[in-house]
Amino acid sequence: MVAGFGPGAVGLQESVLGSRYASPLTAVREFVTIVRGLLNGETVDVEGSYFSMRGRLNPAPGYPGAEVGTGVLRPRMAELAGEVADNAITWLAPPNYIRDALVPALAKGAANADRPAPRTIAVVPFARAKNGRDPYQLAASPHLTMPHYQDMLRKAGISQDPSDPESNARALVDHGSFLWGGVDEIAAGIRAFWEAGVDEVVLNSLSVQATEGTRVVIDDLETILGALDS
C-alpha cells in the first residue's frame, strides 16, 4: 500500500481550515513524520506548528507495511520528500520536468538526510486514440485552473493561459503529460517516464471511465500492458 499526502489546493485549505497554510512544506513535514513514525510502531512525540501527536498505534500482527508518500509538483516539495518520505508522487508532470527538476531535488533531500532517495511514482492520465475520442476534451482537467499546477507546468515548459482551457489541455497532450495515441505510442510514452527516472507509472483513465465506463478502460489497460510486456 502507498499512502500519499499533500497540503491540498489553497481553496481546499481555506475552506477546511479558514486560512491557507503559511508553510505547506512545514505542514507536510509534520504530518508525514507523524504517520511514518506511527506505521513504524514508534512512540511518536511531535509538537508541531500544524500537527501534533503523542502516542503510538497498537501492534497489528501480520501488518504487511505501507509506504508513505508526498504529492510532489515542484522542487522544494521534492526535496522534502527526499528527506522524509518513502516515495514522491507526481500528477501531470511531464517526463523532462521529472528528470531535470524533481529527480535531482529528491536526491538532494535524501543526501541531506543521509538516506536513500525515495521511489518516484508518476500518475499519468491516458486515452487510446479510437472511437472518435477527442484527446483535448479528455485531457481537460480542473487542475489546469489551479495556480500551483499552472506554475509547475510553466516550469516544465508547457505554456498555460488561464483564459484558454482548451489550449492548456492541448499543451498537456503535446508535451506527453497526457498520453494519447495508439498502443505503441502510449507504450512509448510510458517508457519515456521510466527513462526519466520514474520507478512506477500509474495509468489514470478517469476521463475515459467517466464517458465510456469501466469495462472499456479495463480493455484499454489490458491491451497497453500487453504491449509493454511484448
N, CA, C and O of each residue as an XYZ file, in Angstrom:
920
protein
N       0.835     -1.196      0.000
C       0.000      0.000      0.000
C       0.872      1.249      0.000
O       1.891      1.312      0.688
N       0.459      2.231     -0.777
C       1.100      3.538     -0.769
C       0.075      4.563     -0.302
O      -0.988      4.704     -0.906
N       0.391      5.273      0.767
C      -0.465      6.352      1.268
C       0.213      7.666      0.949
O       1.276      7.972      1.489
N      -0.403      8.447      0.067
C       0.195      9.700     -0.350
C      -0.505     10.894      0.272
O      -1.733     10.924      0.350
N       0.259     11.871      0.712
C      -0.301     13.041      1.385
C       0.267     14.326      0.780
O       1.402     14.364      0.305
N      -0.549     15.363      0.813
C      -0.107     16.677      0.378
C      -0.961     17.739      1.043
O      -1.968     17.413      1.672
N      -0.585     18.994      0.917
C      -1.324     20.055      1.599
C      -2.668     20.364      0.983
O      -3.506     20.999      1.624
N      -2.900     19.930     -0.255
C      -4.137     20.257     -0.934
C      -4.090     21.642     -1.551
O      -3.210     22.446     -1.242
N      -5.041     21.909     -2.422
C      -5.108     23.216     -3.065
C      -5.411     24.301     -2.040
O      -5.984     24.033     -0.984
N      -5.019     25.525     -2.365
C      -5.238     26.637     -1.445
C      -6.724     26.790     -1.118
O      -7.082     27.052      0.030
N      -7.586     26.630     -2.118
C      -9.018     26.743     -1.878
C      -9.516     25.723     -0.877
O     -10.366     26.030     -0.041
N      -8.985     24.493     -0.960
C      -9.365     23.459     -0.002
C      -8.860     23.806      1.397
O      -9.592     23.658      2.376
N      -7.626     24.262      1.492
C      -7.087     24.665      2.796
C      -7.958     25.740      3.434
O      -8.283     25.666      4.619
N      -8.329     26.726      2.649
C      -9.119     27.829      3.186
C     -10.515     27.385      3.594
O     -11.049     27.868      4.592
N     -11.113     26.470      2.835
C     -12.466     26.034      3.159
C     -12.492     25.137      4.398
O     -13.467     25.149      5.149
N     -11.429     24.360      4.615
C     -11.394     23.442      5.751
C     -10.830     24.111      7.004
O     -11.338     23.911      8.108
N      -9.781     24.903      6.820
C      -9.053     25.470      7.960
C      -9.406     26.921      8.258
O      -9.110     27.427      9.341
N     -10.036     27.587      7.303
C     -10.316     29.001      7.479
C      -9.246     29.901      6.905
O      -9.481     31.092      6.702
N      -8.077     29.352      6.641
C      -6.979     30.099      6.025
C      -6.004     29.095      5.430
O      -6.030     27.914      5.774
N      -5.162     29.561      4.554
C      -4.176     28.673      3.931
C      -3.004     28.438      4.885
O      -2.791     29.202      5.827
N      -2.248     27.365      4.624
C      -1.020     27.137      5.386
C      -0.013     28.250      5.075
O       0.238     28.564      3.911
N       0.555     28.837      6.123
C       1.646     29.788      5.891
C       2.849     29.065      5.302
O       3.604     29.646      4.522
N       3.032     27.780      5.677
C       4.128     26.978      5.143
C       3.622     25.576      4.833
O       3.628     24.715      5.712
N       3.182     25.328      3.594
C       2.758     23.968      3.232
C       3.852     22.927      3.467
O       3.561     21.790      3.836
N       5.108     23.317      3.252
C       6.203     22.368      3.460
C       6.271     21.926      4.918
O       6.482     20.745      5.195
N       6.094     22.855      5.848
C       6.115     22.506      7.265
C       4.954     21.591      7.611
O       5.126     20.623      8.352
N       3.769     21.889      7.081
C       2.600     21.062      7.358
C       2.813     19.634      6.877
O       2.504     18.681      7.592
N       3.337     19.485      5.675
C       3.572     18.142      5.133
C       4.662     17.427      5.918
O       4.528     16.241      6.223
N       5.730     18.126      6.246
C       6.809     17.510      7.025
C       6.272     16.954      8.341
O       6.562     15.813      8.701
N       5.488     17.764      9.059
C       4.969     17.321     10.355
C       4.043     16.126     10.208
O       4.157     15.150     10.949
N       3.121     16.203      9.246
C       2.130     15.134      9.090
C       2.793     13.825      8.676
O       2.510     12.771      9.247
N       3.675     13.896      7.682
C       4.333     12.682      7.194
C       5.225     12.083      8.277
O       5.279     10.862      8.421
N       5.918     12.915      9.035
C       6.763     12.410     10.122
C       5.929     11.660     11.149
O       6.339     10.604     11.632
N       4.760     12.198     11.485
C       3.886     11.534     12.454
C       3.383     10.206     11.905
O       3.465      9.183     12.585
N       2.867     10.213     10.692
C       2.299      8.986     10.106
C       3.382      7.921      9.943
O       3.161      6.751     10.256
N       4.559      8.335      9.450
C       5.637      7.368      9.258
C       6.051      6.738     10.587
O       6.263      5.528     10.654
N       6.166      7.536     11.637
C       6.523      7.002     12.944
C       5.480      6.045     13.480
O       5.829      4.996     14.021
N       4.208      6.382     13.343
C       3.142      5.502     13.824
C       3.153      4.172     13.083
O       3.026      3.114     13.699
N       3.303      4.224     11.763
C       3.307      2.988     10.983
C       4.549      2.149     11.244
O       4.535      0.935     11.038
N       5.612      2.782     11.693
C       6.830      2.040     12.050
C       6.745      1.411     13.440
O       7.666      0.711     13.863
N       5.646      1.658     14.150
C       5.498      1.115     15.500
C       6.187      1.939     16.562
O       6.365      1.467     17.685
N       6.582      3.162     16.238
C       7.299      4.003     17.186
C       6.333      4.744     18.104
O       5.163      4.931     17.770
N       6.827      5.156     19.241
C       6.097      6.089     20.083
C       6.420      7.493     19.585
O       7.562      7.945     19.667
N       5.407      8.173     19.070
C       5.600      9.462     18.410
C       5.420     10.587     19.423
O       4.484     10.575     20.221
N       6.312     11.541     19.380
C       6.214     12.722     20.237
C       6.584     13.945     19.395
O       7.746     14.346     19.333
N       5.585     14.520     18.757
C       5.790     15.643     17.861
C       4.891     16.794     18.304
O       3.678     16.635     18.440
N       5.492     17.927     18.521
C       4.748     19.158     18.805
C       5.029     20.103     17.651
O       6.083     20.737     17.599
N       4.070     20.197     16.714
C       4.321     20.959     15.511
C       3.523     22.237     15.426
O       2.688     22.527     16.283
N       3.787     22.990     14.395
C       3.042     24.222     14.151
C       1.630     23.925     13.664
O       0.708     24.703     13.906
N       1.461     22.792     12.974
C       0.163     22.433     12.417
C      -0.364     21.099     12.957
O      -1.568     20.945     13.159
N       0.519     20.152     13.187
C       0.115     18.822     13.627
C       0.970     18.394     14.815
O       2.190     18.557     14.823
N       0.294     17.845     15.810
C       0.989     17.357     16.998
C       0.457     15.979     17.333
O      -0.703     15.665     17.068
N       1.317     15.160     17.919
C       0.917     13.797     18.251
C       1.815     13.254     19.347
O       3.039     13.368     19.288
N       1.180     12.660     20.351
C       1.917     11.916     21.369
C       1.217     10.579     21.551
O       0.081     10.520     22.022
N       1.899      9.515     21.177
C       1.282      8.205     21.306
C       1.827      7.237     20.282
O       2.805      7.517     19.588
N       1.179      6.100     20.204
C       1.587      5.080     19.256
C       0.375      4.251     18.876
O      -0.653      4.297     19.553
N       0.492      3.497     17.799
C      -0.572      2.585     17.387
C      -0.419      1.262     18.114
O       0.695      0.845     18.434
N      -1.539      0.604     18.373
C      -1.475     -0.742     18.928
C      -0.827     -1.676     17.909
O      -1.038     -1.507     16.708
N      -0.050     -2.649     18.354
C       0.565     -3.593     17.421
C      -0.487     -4.283     16.567
O      -1.580     -4.593     17.041
N      -0.150     -4.522     15.308
C      -1.063     -5.172     14.368
C      -0.366     -6.395     13.785
O       0.355     -6.273     12.795
N      -0.567     -7.582     14.381
C       0.082     -8.795     13.868
C      -0.275     -9.025     12.397
O      -1.433     -8.902     11.996
N       0.723     -9.352     11.624
C       0.501     -9.605     10.205
C       0.474     -8.356      9.350
O       0.259     -8.448      8.142
N       0.685     -7.189      9.942
C       0.689     -5.943      9.178
C       1.789     -5.994      8.118
O       2.960     -6.160      8.461
N       1.440     -5.855      6.848
C       2.435     -6.029      5.784
C       3.279     -4.798      5.512
O       4.225     -4.858      4.726
N       2.953     -3.688      6.148
C       3.722     -2.468      5.909
C       3.056     -1.579      4.875
O       2.244     -2.044      4.075
N       3.399     -0.306      4.895
C       2.864      0.654      3.939
C       3.917      1.714      3.676
O       4.695      2.072      4.561
N       3.931      2.210      2.448
C       4.808      3.311      2.101
C       4.060      4.623      2.307
O       2.862      4.714      2.038
N       4.768      5.626      2.780
C       4.189      6.946      2.992
C       4.815      7.902      1.982
O       6.028      8.110      1.969
N       3.979      8.469      1.151
C       4.482      9.342      0.100
C       3.959     10.753      0.225
O       3.048     11.031      1.005
N       4.550     11.643     -0.555
C       4.072     13.015     -0.628
C       3.773     13.353     -2.083
O       4.476     12.923     -2.998
N       2.710     14.134     -2.273
C       2.446     14.658     -3.601
C       3.476     15.724     -3.932
O       3.720     16.631     -3.135
N       4.079     15.615     -5.106
C       5.205     16.488     -5.467
C       4.909     17.170     -6.801
O       4.672     16.507     -7.812
N       4.926     18.493     -6.788
C       4.801     19.263     -8.020
C       6.070     20.035     -8.354
O       6.443     20.171     -9.519
N       6.733     20.543     -7.300
C       7.860     21.449     -7.529
C       9.070     21.012     -6.709
O       8.938     20.212     -5.783
N      10.240     21.534     -7.045
C      11.475     21.028     -6.441
C      11.528     21.107     -4.925
O      12.084     20.199     -4.307
N      10.988     22.131     -4.292
C      11.094     22.230     -2.837
C      10.336     21.101     -2.150
O      10.802     20.557     -1.149
N       9.163     20.745     -2.686
C       8.439     19.616     -2.107
C       9.151     18.307     -2.427
O       9.128     17.378     -1.620
N       9.781     18.225     -3.594
C      10.559     17.033     -3.929
C      11.731     16.867     -2.977
O      12.035     15.754     -2.548
N      12.385     17.965     -2.647
C      13.494     17.886     -1.701
C      13.010     17.412     -0.338
O      13.679     16.611      0.315
N      11.859     17.899      0.093
C      11.287     17.435      1.357
C      10.969     15.953      1.291
O      11.247     15.219      2.239
N      10.388     15.501      0.181
C      10.110     14.075      0.022
C      11.392     13.261      0.148
O      11.397     12.187      0.751
N      12.471     13.774     -0.419
C      13.747     13.083     -0.295
C      14.196     12.927      1.140
O      14.886     11.964      1.475
N      13.814     13.865      1.995
C      14.212     13.818      3.401
C      13.332     12.895      4.238
O      13.842     12.202      5.119
N      12.009     12.869      3.984
C      11.110     12.246      4.957
C      10.186     11.169      4.405
O       9.586     10.436      5.191
N      10.045     11.042      3.093
C       9.020     10.156      2.535
C       9.616      8.880      1.948
O      10.818      8.782      1.700
N       8.738      7.914      1.736
C       9.134      6.674      1.060
C       9.029      6.812     -0.447
O       9.715      6.109     -1.188
N       8.175      7.713     -0.901
C       8.053      7.956     -2.333
C       7.530      9.353     -2.601
O       6.935      9.993     -1.734
N       7.765      9.808     -3.820
C       7.274     11.093     -4.304
C       6.299     10.815     -5.432
O       6.611     10.061     -6.353
N       5.120     11.419     -5.367
C       4.046     11.119     -6.302
C       3.755     12.362     -7.140
O       3.413     13.414     -6.601
N       3.890     12.236     -8.453
C       3.624     13.365     -9.343
C       2.287     13.181    -10.044
O       1.766     12.071    -10.150
N       1.746     14.298    -10.521
C       0.490     14.288    -11.287
C       0.592     15.381    -12.348
O       0.796     16.553    -12.031
N       0.448     14.985    -13.601
C       0.512     15.866    -14.762
C       1.918     16.358    -15.081
O       2.086     17.113    -16.039
N       2.922     15.967    -14.326
C       4.292     16.411    -14.611
C       4.851     15.615    -15.796
O       4.799     14.385    -15.787
N       5.382     16.299    -16.814
C       5.941     15.594    -17.969
C       7.299     14.984    -17.654
O       7.946     15.378    -16.684
N       7.736     14.022    -18.470
C       8.992     13.317    -18.176
C      10.207     14.224    -18.070
O      11.042     14.037    -17.185
N      10.318     15.208    -18.962
C      11.513     16.055    -18.931
C      11.618     16.844    -17.629
O      12.716     17.052    -17.113
N      10.486     17.281    -17.104
C      10.478     18.037    -15.855
C      10.823     17.134    -14.674
O      11.553     17.542    -13.770
N      10.307     15.922    -14.678
C      10.654     14.973    -13.618
C      12.157     14.703    -13.627
O      12.806     14.701    -12.581
N      12.693     14.477    -14.814
C      14.129     14.180    -14.945
C      15.001     15.354    -14.527
O      15.964     15.179    -13.782
N      14.668     16.549    -15.003
C      15.565     17.693    -14.841
C      15.361     18.457    -13.540
O      16.302     19.077    -13.044
N      14.157     18.430    -12.972
C      13.862     19.247    -11.791
C      13.566     18.419    -10.546
O      14.090     18.714     -9.471
N      12.736     17.391    -10.675
C      12.280     16.698     -9.474
C      13.257     15.622     -9.000
O      13.547     15.536     -7.807
N      13.762     14.807     -9.914
C      14.680     13.735     -9.503
C      15.936     14.298     -8.828
O      16.344     13.762     -7.798
N      16.573     15.361     -9.360
C      17.715     15.930     -8.649
C      17.349     16.482     -7.273
O      18.135     16.363     -6.333
N      16.171     17.080     -7.144
C      15.757     17.604     -5.838
C      15.515     16.477     -4.845
O      15.839     16.610     -3.665
N      14.950     15.376     -5.310
C      14.772     14.206     -4.444
C      16.126     13.699     -3.948
O      16.299     13.402     -2.766
N      17.068     13.609     -4.864
C      18.409     13.135     -4.492
C      19.072     14.079     -3.496
O      19.748     13.635     -2.567
N      18.879     15.369     -3.688
C      19.462     16.347     -2.772
C      18.875     16.199     -1.368
O      19.608     16.192     -0.379
N      17.548     16.082     -1.289
C      16.919     15.920      0.017
C      17.352     14.640      0.706
O      17.586     14.630      1.914
N      17.459     13.565     -0.053
C      17.885     12.298      0.528
C      19.326     12.384      1.032
O      19.647     11.855      2.095
N      20.187     13.049      0.269
C      21.579     13.198      0.694
C      21.669     14.033      1.965
O      22.480     13.741      2.843
N      20.838     15.073      2.068
C      20.837     15.906      3.275
C      20.437     15.105      4.509
O      20.915     15.367      5.613
N      19.548     14.118      4.310
C      19.079     13.307      5.426
C      19.863     12.014      5.570
O      19.567     11.201      6.445
N      20.878     11.816      4.704
C      21.718     10.625      4.743
C      20.870      9.359      4.633
O      20.976      8.455      5.462
N      20.045      9.307      3.622
C      19.174      8.150      3.388
C      19.036      7.929      1.895
O      19.326      8.834      1.112
N      18.595      6.738      1.476
C      18.394      6.501      0.045
C      17.271      7.383     -0.502
O      16.340      7.729      0.224
N      17.359      7.738     -1.757
C      16.302      8.527     -2.390
C      15.020      7.705     -2.450
O      15.072      6.503     -2.711
N      13.880      8.327     -2.214
C      12.609      7.602     -2.274
C      12.245      7.236     -3.704
O      12.772      7.793     -4.667
N      11.332      6.289     -3.811
C      10.822      5.924     -5.131
C      10.033      7.088     -5.725
O       9.412      7.869     -5.004
N      10.070      7.186     -7.036
C       9.296      8.192     -7.749
C       8.129      7.512     -8.457
O       8.316      6.569     -9.225
N       6.930      8.003     -8.187
C       5.710      7.453     -8.780
C       5.050      8.551     -9.604
O       4.737      9.619     -9.077
N       4.839      8.301    -10.878
C       4.171      9.270    -11.745
C       2.765      8.779    -12.059
O       2.588      7.705    -12.634
N       1.771      9.567    -11.681
C       0.390      9.275    -12.067
C       0.157      9.963    -13.405
O       0.253     11.186    -13.510
N      -0.150      9.166    -14.430
C      -0.174      9.667    -15.805
C      -1.540      9.402    -16.431
O      -1.923      8.242    -16.582
N      -2.284     10.443    -16.800
C      -3.551     10.226    -17.497
C      -3.304      9.787    -18.934
O      -2.307     10.167    -19.548
N      -4.216      8.986    -19.459
C      -4.032      8.490    -20.827
C      -5.393      8.202    -21.464
O      -6.415      8.093    -20.787
N      -5.362      8.083    -22.786
C      -6.528      7.607    -23.539
C      -6.037      7.069    -24.873
O      -5.159      7.662    -25.500
N      -6.595      5.956    -25.304
C      -6.263      5.421    -26.621
C      -7.009      6.193    -27.698
O      -8.129      6.659    -27.489
N      -6.368      6.318    -28.848
C      -6.988      7.005    -29.980
C      -7.934      6.035    -30.686
O      -7.504      5.201    -31.483
N      -9.214      6.156    -30.384
C     -10.201      5.294    -31.029
C     -11.597      5.841    -30.755
O     -11.784      6.703    -29.896
N     -12.561      5.333    -31.488
C     -13.987      5.598    -31.256
C     -14.332      7.084    -31.278
O     -15.228      7.532    -30.562
N     -13.617      7.839    -32.101
C     -13.941      9.244    -32.203
C     -13.636     10.061    -30.962
O     -14.201     11.140    -30.786
N     -12.776      9.585    -30.116
C     -12.425     10.325    -28.911
C     -11.677     11.617    -29.251
O     -10.894     11.666    -30.200
N     -11.930     12.645    -28.470
C     -11.242     13.921    -28.620
C     -10.192     14.032    -27.516
O     -10.552     14.190    -26.349
N      -8.906     13.954    -27.852
C      -7.879     13.937    -26.803
C      -7.874     15.206    -25.964
O      -7.608     15.159    -24.763
N      -8.165     16.328    -26.587
C      -8.093     17.596    -25.850
C      -9.268     17.753    -24.891
O      -9.138     18.357    -23.827
N     -10.401     17.208    -25.275
C     -11.530     17.211    -24.348
C     -11.249     16.281    -23.180
O     -11.552     16.612    -22.033
N     -10.672     15.122    -23.462
C     -10.368     14.164    -22.399
C      -9.257     14.673    -21.482
O      -9.235     14.357    -20.292
N      -8.342     15.457    -22.033
C      -7.213     15.956    -21.237
C      -7.596     17.142    -20.363
O      -6.855     17.500    -19.447
N      -8.738     17.752    -20.632
C      -9.168     18.899    -19.829
C      -9.331     18.454    -18.377
O      -9.939     17.420    -18.099
N      -8.788     19.237    -17.466
C      -8.794     18.868    -16.051
C      -8.969     20.114    -15.200
O      -8.418     21.165    -15.525
N      -9.734     20.012    -14.108
C      -9.851     21.169    -13.211
C      -8.511     21.584    -12.606
O      -8.353     22.721    -12.163
N      -7.545     20.660    -12.588
C      -6.228     21.009    -12.059
C      -5.579     22.134    -12.876
O      -4.753     22.888    -12.362
N      -5.961     22.234    -14.143
C      -5.344     23.235    -15.003
C      -5.765     24.653    -14.641
O      -5.178     25.617    -15.133
N      -6.771     24.789    -13.791
C      -7.190     26.118    -13.340
C      -6.500     26.522    -12.041
O      -6.662     27.653    -11.583
N      -5.734     25.611    -11.444
C      -5.140     25.871    -10.136
C      -3.746     26.476    -10.293
O      -2.937     25.967    -11.067
N      -3.457     27.558     -9.565
C      -2.180     28.259     -9.758
C      -0.957     27.385     -9.565
O       0.019     27.531    -10.302
N      -0.981     26.465     -8.580
C       0.229     25.681     -8.329
C       0.489     24.679     -9.456
O       1.644     24.363     -9.743
N      -0.572     24.174    -10.098
C      -0.364     23.302    -11.260
C       0.096     24.121    -12.460
O       0.985     23.699    -13.200
N      -0.509     25.292    -12.654
C      -0.085     26.141    -13.757
C       1.389     26.520    -13.614
O       2.126     26.552    -14.599
N       1.808     26.805    -12.390
C       3.204     27.169    -12.164
C       4.129     26.003    -12.483
O       5.164     26.184    -13.125
N       3.756     24.804    -12.036
C       4.582     23.626    -12.332
C       4.691     23.408    -13.832
O       5.781     23.146    -14.342
N       3.572     23.513    -14.546
C       3.590     23.257    -15.981
C       4.402     24.314    -16.726
O       5.098     24.000    -17.692
N       4.316     25.545    -16.284
C       5.156     26.585    -16.906
C       6.639     26.290    -16.687
O       7.457     26.448    -17.593
N       6.972     25.856    -15.461
C       8.367     25.499    -15.179
C       8.828     24.346    -16.062
O      10.012     24.221    -16.374
N       7.874     23.504    -16.462
C       8.199     22.364    -17.322
C       8.209     22.742    -18.800
O       8.448     21.896    -19.662
N       7.950     24.013    -19.088
C       7.970     24.463    -20.472
C       6.646     24.305    -21.186
O       6.591     24.372    -22.414
N       5.566     24.095    -20.426
C       4.234     23.927    -21.010
C       3.444     25.199    -20.729
O       3.060     25.460    -19.589
N       3.205     25.983    -21.767
C       2.528     27.264    -21.575
C       1.107     27.056    -21.062
O       0.424     26.107    -21.449
N       0.678     27.956    -20.189
C      -0.646     27.882    -19.583
C      -1.298     29.259    -19.640
O      -0.709     30.263    -19.240
N      -2.526     29.279    -20.147
C      -3.289     30.509    -20.240
C      -4.603     30.307    -19.490
O      -5.469     29.575    -19.969
N      -4.775     30.944    -18.316
C      -5.999     30.745    -17.526
C      -7.275     31.016    -18.301
O      -8.330     30.490    -17.948
N      -7.202     31.827    -19.354
C      -8.402     32.167    -20.118
C      -8.663     31.208    -21.285
O      -9.649     31.363    -22.005
N      -7.794     30.232    -21.469
C      -7.916     29.349    -22.634
C      -7.717     27.893    -22.220
O      -6.659     27.323    -22.488
N      -8.729     27.265    -21.560
C      -8.571     25.887    -21.080
C      -8.325     24.873    -22.198
O      -7.632     23.878    -21.990
N      -8.892     25.122    -23.390
C      -8.678     24.180    -24.493
C      -7.213     24.160    -24.912
O      -6.651     23.098    -25.181
N      -6.607     25.320    -24.965
C      -5.182     25.392    -25.311
C      -4.332     24.718    -24.252
O      -3.341     24.065    -24.577
N      -4.704     24.865    -22.988
C      -3.959     24.233    -21.903
C      -4.018     22.717    -22.019
O      -3.005     22.039    -21.849
N      -5.200     22.185    -22.308
C      -5.349     20.735    -22.464
C      -4.539     20.241    -23.659
O      -3.915     19.182    -23.599
N      -4.553     21.016    -24.746
C      -3.778     20.645    -25.934
C      -2.280     20.565    -25.591
O      -1.571     19.681    -26.071
N      -1.822     21.491    -24.767
C      -0.408     21.502    -24.386
C      -0.043     20.264    -23.578
O       1.060     19.737    -23.725
N      -0.963     19.788    -22.717
C      -0.695     18.567    -21.955
C      -0.449     17.388    -22.884
O       0.483     16.611    -22.676
N      -1.282     17.256    -23.906
C      -1.149     16.147    -24.847
C       0.146     16.286    -25.648
O       0.887     15.317    -25.818
N       0.409     17.483    -26.132
C       1.572     17.693    -26.998
C       2.895     17.481    -26.269
O       3.899     17.156    -26.904
N       2.916     17.659    -24.933
C       4.164     17.534    -24.171
C       4.269     16.207    -23.401
O       5.202     16.020    -22.621
N       3.332     15.303    -23.613
C       3.445     13.977    -23.000
C       2.992     13.881    -21.563
O       3.250     12.875    -20.903
N       2.313     14.919    -21.054
C       1.744     14.811    -19.706
C       0.457     13.994    -19.721
O       0.126     13.319    -18.746
N      -0.259     14.063    -20.830
C      -1.433     13.227    -21.071
C      -1.093     12.350    -22.265
O      -0.878     12.849    -23.370
N      -1.043     11.036    -22.040
C      -0.642     10.123    -23.105
C      -1.826      9.830    -24.022
O      -2.920      9.498    -23.565
N      -1.585      9.959    -25.313
C      -2.637      9.784    -26.305
C      -2.056      9.150    -27.559
O      -0.930      9.451    -27.954
N      -2.831      8.274    -28.177
C      -2.405      7.682    -29.431
C      -2.740      6.208    -29.471
O      -3.558      5.710    -28.698
N      -2.076      5.513    -30.406
C      -2.229      4.079    -30.480
C      -1.480      3.385    -29.351
O      -0.804      4.025    -28.546
N      -1.614      2.078    -29.309
C      -0.994      1.309    -28.232
C       0.511      1.530    -28.196
O       1.084      1.726    -27.125
N       1.153      1.500    -29.356
C       2.609      1.666    -29.393
C       3.018      3.060    -28.921
O       4.034      3.213    -28.244
N       2.235      4.071    -29.275
C       2.563      5.436    -28.853
C       2.424      5.598    -27.345
O       3.261      6.237    -26.707
N       1.379      5.026    -26.778
C       1.204      5.126    -25.327
C       2.292      4.342    -24.610
O       2.823      4.799    -23.598
N       2.623      3.173    -25.125
C       3.705      2.387    -24.524
C       5.020      3.166    -24.565
O       5.786      3.139    -23.602
N       5.282      3.854    -25.668
C       6.494      4.669    -25.765
C       6.455      5.819    -24.766
O       7.484      6.182    -24.197
N       5.266      6.397    -24.548
C       5.133      7.455    -23.558
C       5.421      6.973    -22.157
O       6.047      7.681    -21.369
N       4.970      5.770    -21.837
C       5.247      5.188    -20.522
C       6.744      4.961    -20.357
O       7.311      5.253    -19.305
N       7.374      4.444    -21.396
C       8.817      4.210    -21.315
C       9.584      5.515    -21.129
O      10.640      5.527    -20.497
N       9.061      6.614    -21.674
C       9.720      7.905    -21.500
C       9.754      8.303    -20.030
O      10.721      8.916    -19.578
N       8.718      7.964    -19.285
C       8.721      8.239    -17.850
C       9.760      7.365    -17.139
O      10.482      7.843    -16.265
N       9.832      6.100    -17.512
C      10.861      5.237    -16.908
C      12.257      5.789    -17.184
O      13.104      5.844    -16.293
N      12.481      6.193    -18.424
C      13.801      6.716    -18.794
C      14.121      8.020    -18.063
O      15.289      8.374    -17.904
N      13.085      8.731    -17.620
C      13.293      9.985    -16.887
C      13.607      9.757    -15.418
O      13.863     10.708    -14.679
N      13.588      8.493    -14.990
C      13.917      8.182    -13.603
C      12.730      7.804    -12.745
O      12.857      7.676    -11.527
N      11.569      7.624    -13.370
C      10.376      7.220    -12.633
C      10.433      5.722    -12.346
O      10.732      4.923    -13.234
N      10.146      5.351    -11.108
C      10.176      3.936    -10.726
C       8.852      3.232    -10.993
O       8.829      2.032    -11.268
N       7.764      3.963    -10.915
C       6.435      3.359    -11.092
C       5.527      4.344    -11.815
O       5.424      5.507    -11.425
N       4.876      3.876    -12.860
C       3.900      4.678    -13.593
C       2.505      4.162    -13.261
O       2.217      2.976    -13.424
N       1.651      5.051    -12.800
C       0.258      4.718    -12.509
C      -0.590      5.300    -13.640
O      -0.661      6.520    -13.793
N      -1.220      4.454    -14.419
C      -2.039      4.918    -15.531
C      -3.420      5.331    -15.023
O      -4.130      4.541    -14.402
N      -3.780      6.563    -15.295
C      -5.052      7.116    -14.835
C      -5.973      7.289    -16.041
O      -5.626      7.964    -17.010
N      -7.133      6.680    -15.968
C      -8.056      6.703    -17.105
C      -9.439      7.200    -16.707
O     -10.445      6.780    -17.280
N      -9.488      8.096    -15.722
C     -10.783      8.553    -15.229
C     -11.581      9.281    -16.304
O     -12.808      9.186    -16.325
N     -10.917      9.998    -17.189
C     -11.660     10.729    -18.208
C     -12.399      9.784    -19.146
O     -13.532     10.063    -19.539
N     -11.767      8.663    -19.509
C     -12.438      7.672    -20.352
C     -13.492      6.922    -19.546
O     -14.585      6.656    -20.046
N     -13.171      6.584    -18.312
C     -14.125      5.858    -17.476
C     -15.414      6.647    -17.288
O     -16.505      6.078    -17.269
N     -15.278      7.953    -17.150
C     -16.459      8.787    -16.916
C     -17.384      8.830    -18.124
O     -18.591      9.024    -17.975
N     -16.834      8.651    -19.310
C     -17.649      8.761    -20.520
C     -18.007      7.419    -21.150
O     -19.022      7.303    -21.836
N     -17.171      6.400    -20.917
C     -17.389      5.124    -21.615
C     -17.500      3.920    -20.689
O     -17.871      2.835    -21.137
N     -17.188      4.089    -19.414
C     -17.394      3.001    -18.470
C     -16.142      2.202    -18.152
O     -15.123      2.291    -18.837
N     -16.255      1.415    -17.085
C     -15.107      0.686    -16.547
C     -14.634     -0.423    -17.465
O     -13.429     -0.642    -17.587
N     -15.555     -1.132    -18.118
C     -15.171     -2.259    -18.962
C     -14.262     -1.805    -20.103
O     -13.300     -2.491    -20.452
N     -14.576     -0.643    -20.681
C     -13.757     -0.122    -21.770
C     -12.356      0.218    -21.266
O     -11.364     -0.050    -21.944
N     -12.281      0.803    -20.084
C     -10.981      1.148    -19.501
C     -10.152     -0.104    -19.263
O      -8.960     -0.126    -19.572
N     -10.764     -1.136    -18.724
C     -10.031     -2.379    -18.472
C      -9.493     -2.969    -19.776
O      -8.359     -3.445    -19.822
N     -10.302     -2.938    -20.826
C      -9.835     -3.437    -22.120
C      -8.639     -2.634    -22.619
O      -7.671     -3.203    -23.124
N      -8.708     -1.302    -22.476
C      -7.593     -0.458    -22.904
C      -6.329     -0.794    -22.117
O      -5.250     -0.930    -22.693
N      -6.469     -0.928    -20.794
C      -5.300     -1.214    -19.954
C      -4.691     -2.577    -20.299
O      -3.470     -2.710    -20.374
N      -5.531     -3.575    -20.505
C      -5.007     -4.901    -20.827
C      -4.223     -4.868    -22.138
O      -3.188     -5.523    -22.263
N      -4.712     -4.113    -23.104
C      -4.032     -4.026    -24.399
C      -2.690     -3.318    -24.261
O      -1.689     -3.763    -24.822
N      -2.670     -2.218    -23.517
C      -1.433     -1.447    -23.352
C      -0.405     -2.232    -22.557
O       0.770     -2.266    -22.922
N      -0.838     -2.867    -21.466
C       0.105     -3.638    -20.662
C       0.651     -4.827    -21.444
O       1.802     -5.225    -21.264
N      -0.176     -5.384    -22.304
C       0.307     -6.471    -23.158
C       1.404     -5.988    -24.090
O       2.368     -6.710    -24.344
N       1.263     -4.752    -24.608
C       2.292     -4.200    -25.495
C       3.590     -3.951    -24.739
O       4.673     -4.128    -25.297
N       3.495     -3.543    -23.476
C       4.695     -3.303    -22.680
C       5.433     -4.607    -22.371
O       6.659     -4.624    -22.265
N       4.679     -5.694    -22.229
C       5.299     -6.981    -21.908
C       5.942     -7.635    -23.131
O       6.806     -8.502    -23.000
N       5.513     -7.212    -24.317
C       5.984     -7.901    -25.523
C       7.358     -7.403    -25.943
O       7.908     -7.875    -26.939
